[in-house]
Structures are given as C-alpha cells and as structure tokens.
Amino acid sequence: MEDMNWREHIHSDPEILLGKPVVKGTRLSVEFILGLFASGWTEQQVLENYPTLTRKSLQAVFAFAADCMKEESLYAISGQ
C-alpha cells in the first residue's frame, strides 16, 4: 500500500483559522472534515456540499490524521 503524501493537500497558515491544518485552497479544517464523517456524513455528501474538496483531499485528511496518531506517545482512552 502506497502512503498518501498528505502534504500536497494539507497545510497550516497562521492567517487561516488560527493555524489549524486545512485543505489547501479552502478554509475547511481537518478537524471539521473529520467531524462530518464522525457525524455520519458519506464521502458523496461531503463532496456534494463542499465542491472545493476532492477524493484525494479527503484521503489526505485521513492520511494526516493517521500520521498524527502515529506520533502520539500517550493515549488516554478509558472505558467508563
């Protein structure tokens, strides 16, 4: 499986959304897009509602999130 180069699609600029990682050319943050999927949106719904996004940019969002998780050293997940 070839790794997605998310850096081609995701960037951070202090002038846009206080530096949150966003899809290049948009003001849509990685956090916002992941939230749509977490709320049950489908890929088709996201692409139809946000036409500046592409399948590649959505793939980059997930690749970015996966890389962020790899770099985490502490996972504070507990079942309660």
C-alpha positions as CSV (number, residue, x, y, z in Angstrom):
1,M,0.0,0.0,0.0
2,E,1.5,3.3,-1.1
3,D,1.5,6.1,1.5
4,M,-0.5,9.2,0.6
5,N,1.5,12.4,0.6
6,W,-0.9,14.5,2.6
7,R,1.5,17.5,2.5
8,E,0.4,18.1,-1.1
9,H,-3.2,18.7,0.2
10,I,-3.0,19.8,3.8
11,H,-1.2,22.9,5.2
12,S,-1.2,25.2,8.2
13,D,-1.2,29.0,7.9
14,P,-1.4,31.3,11.0
15,E,-3.6,33.6,8.9
16,I,-6.2,30.9,8.3
17,L,-8.3,29.5,11.2
18,L,-5.6,30.4,13.7
19,G,-3.1,28.0,12.1
20,K,-5.3,24.8,12.2
21,P,-4.4,22.3,9.5
22,V,-6.7,22.9,6.5
23,V,-7.2,21.6,3.0
24,K,-5.1,23.8,0.7
25,G,-7.2,26.4,-1.1
26,T,-10.0,26.2,1.4
27,R,-10.9,27.3,4.9
28,L,-12.0,23.8,5.7
29,S,-10.1,22.3,8.6
30,V,-9.0,18.7,9.0
31,E,-10.9,18.7,12.3
32,F,-14.1,20.0,10.6
33,I,-14.0,17.4,7.9
34,L,-13.3,14.5,10.3
35,G,-16.2,15.8,12.3
36,L,-18.5,15.5,9.3
37,F,-17.6,11.8,8.9
38,A,-17.9,11.2,12.6
39,S,-21.4,12.6,12.4
40,G,-22.3,10.0,9.7
41,W,-21.8,12.0,6.5
42,T,-20.8,10.0,3.5
43,E,-18.0,10.8,1.1
44,Q,-20.6,11.7,-1.5
45,Q,-22.4,14.1,0.9
46,V,-19.1,15.8,1.8
47,L,-18.1,16.2,-1.8
48,E,-21.5,17.5,-2.9
49,N,-21.7,20.0,-0.1
50,Y,-18.1,21.2,-0.4
51,P,-17.2,21.2,-4.1
52,T,-13.7,22.6,-3.4
53,L,-12.8,19.2,-1.9
54,T,-11.8,16.2,-4.0
55,R,-11.5,12.5,-3.2
56,K,-7.7,13.0,-3.0
57,S,-8.0,15.8,-0.5
58,L,-10.3,13.7,1.7
59,Q,-7.8,10.8,1.5
60,A,-5.2,13.3,2.6
61,V,-7.3,14.3,5.6
62,F,-7.3,10.7,6.8
63,A,-3.6,10.2,6.0
64,F,-2.8,13.3,8.0
65,A,-4.9,12.1,11.0
66,A,-3.2,8.7,10.8
67,D,0.2,10.3,10.8
68,C,-0.8,12.4,13.8
69,M,-1.9,9.3,15.7
70,K,1.4,7.5,14.9
71,E,3.2,10.4,16.6
72,E,1.1,10.3,19.8
73,S,3.0,8.9,22.7
74,L,0.2,8.8,25.2
75,Y,-3.3,7.5,24.7
76,A,-5.7,8.4,27.5
77,I,-8.7,6.3,26.4
78,S,-10.5,4.6,29.2
79,G,-13.8,2.7,29.3
80,Q,-16.2,4.1,31.9
